[in-house]
Amino acid sequence: MKPVIYIPGDSGALALGADKVAAAISAELKERGIEAKIVRNGSRGAYFVEPMVEVGTDAGRVAYGPVRPSQVRSLFDAGFLTGGAHDLSLGDPEKIPFFARQTRLTFARCGIIDPFSLEDYERHGGLAGLRKAAAMAPLEIVTEVTESGLRGRGGAGFPTGIKWKTVLDTDDVRKYIVCNADEGDSGTFADRMIMEGDPFVLIEGMAIAGLATGATKGFLYTRSEYPHAIAAMRRAVEIARRAKILGPDVMGSGRAFDMEVREGAGAYVCGEETALLDSLEGKRGMVRAKPPLPAHKGLFGKPTVINNVISLASVPIILDKGAAYYKDFGMGRSRGTIPIQIAGNIRYPGLFETAFGLTLGEIVDDIGGGTATGRPVKAVQVGGPLGAYFPRDLFDTPFDYEAFAAKDGLIGHAGITVFDDSADMLKQARFAMEFCAIESCGKCTPCRIGSTRGVEVLDKLAAGIAPDTQIELVTDLCNTMKFGSLCALGGFTPYPVMSALTHFPEDFRPAPMREAAE
């Protein structure tokens, strides 16, 4: 039997040299006259050991990493094809502490299977949820998703079942499912990992959503900066269509659902659902006023479900295992698991899927291992560039939608970015305003003008010009943006600005005052 070697083809692993490692392994196999099968799987998400090469042995899979091309020959000399000992040996990947502590439901197959093998996908539990859904009435599917407690994993935390029920209850003959894969938050990569490492789970989730609501057409909208994810999804859609998972008769249900992948131009505001719809329709991506809600009048004026990648990818296990199984994980109104993306100045960056409830301190200090520089953690931004900065005083906050909201923060897409004590929080606040000014669609005044004025005011503050006046002005601007903006871009920009000002006031003093305080 040929040895099977798993080498990630995930973008994160590619950035760390996975293609060069794959080429070196292929060359070494040829030189030694060894026949082996190479599978370009997704990444398991521990980017501090990528590229992580795995080998299937009689005793199970054995991992080695991080592997560099120059180390490949020594791996062969050590007998790594049969799990031989080497300085890079990591043993059973499931027992690596970073993975052993996780609760993987949505990402159960990511990094394990061949992303483009339906047989591999089914062997690891794939399509079980869609098969059950195909035998259920639409309302039964919606009820199961509602009772699971699944909420939007894109950041809003809106109950998924309510969206689906609203679209199901409309009597329009044409409905749509739109997957928001416009993953633009800094430090986030969960959507990309699913699309590149387990694309069929997303297709399955979208098909279930179609059967549940009566929608017959789906669109996956992602950003142009994700070429590998786009190629992976398009390839997977073709495979699924040939296997009749998509098409006029989904899994023999007698109901139709098909989908296609659309590529956006990279505008951050197109992560907002109505701007995304405008972009899909070929227009400039600008936020629409609500009502009407997309569930009533969405894509091309038709009832539309818009869900994030992780929301839809979580649906198959809910249909397979049942609502009660999924709901058993988590805390409060935050049920199930959440893929936390740990990035920034951190020792162990990567994706960590777990049930809601871990504290921020456990995530940063225990799982993430503290800062990569070894300096003290100063701040952690949770929720992307519009998320609040949390100081160590708030590290006892559990990862839960309501718990973060109570501390004037937000979970967002569950990306966390860590900063050590060298970070200047005034500069970070200015960055938030500048980011908003650049990415604003320009439709509403509080966002378009408020962010530009915010940059000017913070620049004056940095220059030491009437600091008390500038702080009063920026506070007033934030209040106007928070309550007057049309969408979350302008509405959430005050979170990083005001949290930086509230928790790190010393960074907003003029330079001489800072030195005196130190």
N, C-alpha and C positions, 0 to 999 in steps of 0.2 A: 504494500500500500504506500502510495506517495506521501511524503511529509507535506503538511499544510502549513504555510507561513502566512501570518496575518500582518500586513503593513498598512497603517492608516493612510487613506487618501483624502482625509479631512483637511480643510483649508488651514486650520491651526497647525496641524502636523506638517503640512506641506511648507508652511512658512518656517518651520524649524528643520527642514531638510529631508522630509520623508521620501520625496522622489529620488533624491540622490542615494539614500539608503537602499531603496528598492532596486535601483540600477546596480548598486554594488553587490547586493545579494544575488541578483540575476546573473551577473558576470561571474561571481564565485561559484554558483551552481553549475554554470556551463563549463568553467575551467576544471571543476572536480568531477564532471560527468554525472552529476546527481540530478535525478528527475524529482521535481517538487512542484506543488501547486501554490501559487502566490495569490492571496485574496487581499484586495485593497478595501479593507473595512473602514468604518468610520472611527473616530476617536472615542475612547471611553470618557475623555474629558479631563484627565489629569495632565495638564500641559507642562507641568514641571518634570515629567518623565517622557515627554514626546521628543522624537519619534519612539514609540513603544512597540517593539516587535514581539509578536506572540507566535508560539509554535504548538501545534496540536500533537500531543503525545498520548501513549497508552494510559497514562495516569491523569490526563487532562491537559489543559493549556498552561504553558509556562511563558512568562513575560520577561523581556529584557529591555532596559532603557535607562536613560535616553541614549539611543544608539547613533553613533556618528559613522559616516562611510569608512573612515580609517580603522574602525573597530570591527568591521564585518569579518575580515579574515580570521581574527582571533576568536570570534564567536564560532566559526566553523571548526577551528582547531580544537575548541573546547567541547565540541559535540552538542552544540545548542539545538540541533535538529531532533535530538532525543532528550532535550531538557538538561543538558550538561551544565555544570557549575561554571560561572564566569563572574567577573567583577560587576558586570551589568545585570546579573540575575536578580529578578524581583519575585520569582516563585509564582504561585497561583495568583493570577491577577485579582480574583475575587477576595483574596485574603490581604491584599494591600490595604493598610488602614484607611486610606482616603476613600476606597470603594466599599470596604467592609462595613463602614458606618452609615452608608447610604440606604435609603428606601427607594429602590428604582421601580417605578411603575410606568411612567411615560417613556423613560429612557432605558427600559429593561433590555432592549436588544441593541442599543447604540454601542458600537465598538465591538460587538460580538458576532453579528451576522455579516454576510455578503450583502451590501445594500441593494443589489440588483438581482438577487435570487429569491423568487417567490417561494421556492421550495424551502429555502433556509428560513424565510420569514414565517411560513406556516409551521415549520418544525419548532419554532420558538413561540408559538401561540398566536401568530398573526392570522387575521381574517375570521377568527372565532367570533368577535364582536359583530362584524358585518353579517355573518351568516345568521346570527340570532336576530339582528335587526331586520333582515330580509323576510323573516317569518313573523314579524310583529306589525301591528297597526301603527300608523304614524304617531297617534296620541300616546301609545304605550312607550314608544321610544323617547318621546319628549318627557313623559312622566319619569322615566328611569333617570334621565340626565338631570331633571329638576331635583329629584330626591337625593341624588348623589352630593348635592351642594356645590357642584363645580361652578366656579366663578371665572370671569375673564382673566386670563393670565397675561394679557398684554399690558395691564397696568390699572385699568378702571375697576376691576373686581366686580363687574356687574354679573348677576346670576345668568349663566348660559341658558338654562332651561326657559327662563322668561322670554329671552330673545326668540328662541325657537318656537315657543307657544304663540307668540305674537304673529310670527310669519305663517305658522300653520293655520291660524284662525282667519287669515285673509283669504278671500275667494278668487284672487287673481289667477289666471291660467299660466302666467309666467312668473317664476320666482328664481332667485339666485342665492348661491352660497359664495361668499367672498372670504378668502383666507388672507388676513393681513400679515404678510411676512416681511414688511418693510422695517426690519430690525435696525433702527438708527441710533438707539441709546448707546452712549459710551460704555464700554465694559460689558456688553451683552453679546452672547453668541449661542444661546440655547436654540433659537429658531434655525440658525444655520446648521448646527450640529444634527438636528433632526432631519433636515432636508438632505444633508449629505450622508448621514449615517444610517437613517431608517426612513427613507422617503415613503415607503408603502403605508406606514402607520398614519401619516398625514392624509394620504389618498383615502385610506379606509375611513378615517374620521370625517372627511368631507363627504364621502359617499353616504355615511350614516346620517349626517346632517341633511343631505338631500332627501333621503327616504323619509326622514322624520318630518320634514316641512312641506314636501311636495315640490321642492326645487329640482329642476332637471339639468341645471347648468351651474358649474362652479368656476371661479377664477382664483388662481393663486397669484397675489401681487407681491413682488419682492423687488429689491433694489439692485441697480446695475452693478453695484460694488460686490455682488455675490455671484460671480460668473460660474464658480464650481457648483454652487447650490442650484443655480438655474439649469445648468446642464444635467445635474443629477435628477432634478424633478421632472424635466422633460423626458428623460430616458425612462424613468419609472412610470410616468403616465402612459407612455407607449406600451410598455410591458403590461401594465394593468388593463389597458384597453384590449390588447390581444387575448388576455386571459378572461375577458368579459367581467372583470371587476368594475369596469366603467363601460358605459354604452347603453343601448336601448333596453337591455334586460339584465340589470345588476344582480349577479349571483342567483339568477333564475327567479327573481322576485316579481318579474313582470313590470317592474318600474324602471324608469330611465334616469341615468345621471352620468354626465360627462363633465370634463374639466379641462382647462388649459392654463398655462403659465404665462403671466404677463410681467414685463420688466419695466420698472419705473426709472426715472432719471436721477434719483438720489436725493430728492427734496425731503428734509426732515419732517416738514408739516404734512407730508403725504402719509405719515403714520397715523394721523387723525382720520377717522373713518370717512367723513364726508369729503375731505380733500382727496383721499384715496379714490373715492368713487368718481370724482371729477377727472382725476388722472386716468382712471380706467376707461372713461368715456372719451378720452382724447383731448380733454380740456386742460388748461393750466390748473394745477392742484391748488384750489382755494377752499377754505372752510365754508360750509353751508350753514345757514341759520336753521335752528330746530325749534319747533316742529316745522315740517313733518320729519318724523324719525325714519331712518333707513329701513327699519322693519316694515314700515307702511309704504314709503316711497323712497327707494334706494337707487340701485344701479338701473340706469335707463328708465327711472321712474317706477320701477317694479319693487315689490316686497323683497327685502334682502337681509339675510343673516350675515353679519360681519363678525368673525371670530379670529383671534390670534392663533398662530401655529400651535402653541403649547395647549391651548384650550381644545382645539380640534384633535390633536394627537393624544389627548387624555381620554377622549370619548370611547375608543375601542375597548379599553380595559374595563370601563364602566359597564358597557353592554355585555362584555364577556363574563366578568366576575359579579356584576350586580351593583346597584346603587349603595347598598348597605356596606359592601366590602370597601368601596372607595371612601365612603363617608366616615368609616372607622378611623381613618388617618386624619390628623390635624387637630385644631383647637378652635373653640368658639364658632364663629361663622366662616372661618377659613378651613375648608375641608380638603382632604386629599394631600397631594404632595406639591412641592414647588421646586423648580430647578434654579438653585441659587448660583449665580455666576460671580465668582470671586476674582477680582482683577485689581490693577493698580500696583501700588508698592506693597506686594504681598509675597511671602515666601513660597506658598503652595497655591498658585493660581489654577483655576479650573472650574468645572461645573459639578455642583454637589446637589443631588436630588434628595430631598428629605421631607418628612411630614412637617407642616406648619408647627411652630412652637419653639424651635431652638432660639436662644437669645443671640443678639448681635455679637456679644462678647465671645460666645462659644464659636460662632462662625469665623470671626476674625482671628482670635488668639489660638484657639484649639485646632480647628480644621485648617485655617489659613496659615497658622504658624507665625503670626505677627508679620512685621515688615521685612521685606527683602534686604533692606539696608541695615537692619538691626537696631535702628533708632526707634524711639517710642512712637506708638500710633497717636496721631493728633486728631484726625477726623476720618469719618467714613461716610461717603456719599452713597445713599441707597436710592435706587430708582432712576439712574441715568442722569443726564445733565440738568434735568429739572427737579431732581431729588434733593431733599434736605441734607445738610451736613450734621452728622451726629457726633458729639464729643464722647470721650470715655465715660462721662457721667451717665450717659444714656445706653450704655452697653448691656444693661439688664433688660432692655426692651425685647420681648419675644417677636419672632418673625410672624406677624399676623396683621392683616389689613387694618383692623380696628385699633390694635395696639400702636401701630405706627401713626395712624391718623390722630390718636390721642396725644402724641408727642409732636404734632405739627410736621409729620413726615409722611412719606408714601413708599409703598413697596415697588410700585411700577412694574417693570418687567423683571424684577428681582436681580438686577445687576448691582453689585456693590464695588465701589472703588475706594481703595485705602490710601491714606496720605500719612506720611510721618511728620515729625515736628518741625521739619524745614519748610513746610507748606505755608504760603502767605494767603490767608483767607480773604483778605481784601482783593487780591488778584483773582482768586477763585470766584468771588462775587461779581467782579467786573466781567470775567469770562462768561458767566451765566447771562448777564445783560447783553453782551456782545453776541453771544450765540443766538439769543432770541432775535436781536436786530437783524442778523444775517439770514436766519431761517424763517422769519415771519413771512406769511403770504401777503401781508399788507392790507388785508380786508378791514380789520378793525383798528381804530385809533389807539386804544390803550396798549396794545401789543406793538404796533408799528412805531408809534411815537414814544411811548413810555420806555421801551427798551433802549432807544437811541438816547433819550434824555438820561436814562439810568447810567449809561456808559460815561456820559459827560460829567454827571454829578460825582461818580466814583473816581473819575480822573482828578477832579478838583479836590476830593477828599485825600487822595494819595499825595497830592501836591501840598497838603496842609492848609488849603484855603478855607477859612471859616468852617472847621470840621463839624461843629454842632449844627450849623445850618444845613450842611450837606447830608448829615445823618437824618435830620428831620425831613429833608426833601426826598431822599431815597426811600424812607419809610412810607411817605405819602404816595410816591410813585408805585411802590409795591402794592399798597392797598388798592389803588385804582386799577392796576393790572389784574390783580387777583379777582376782583369782583366785577370788572368791566369788560374783560376780554371775551371774545367769542368762543375760543377753544382753550384747551389745556396748555398750549405753547405759551401764550401770554399769561394765562391764569396760574400756571405752576412755576414760572420763572421766579416769582417772589420767594418760593421755598428755599432754594439754595442761597439767595441773597440775604433773606432775613434770618435764616438759621446761622449763617456765618457771622452776621452782625450780633445776633443774640448770644451765641455760645463762645465766640472768639472776639469780644470787643477790643481786646488789646491790639489786635491786628488792624484796627480801624483808627488807631490814634496816629497823629503825626509822628514822624520818625524820632524826634528828640524825646517825646513822651514815651514811646515804645522802649527806647534805651533806658530811660529812668525806671520804667516798670520792671525791666529785666534785671 
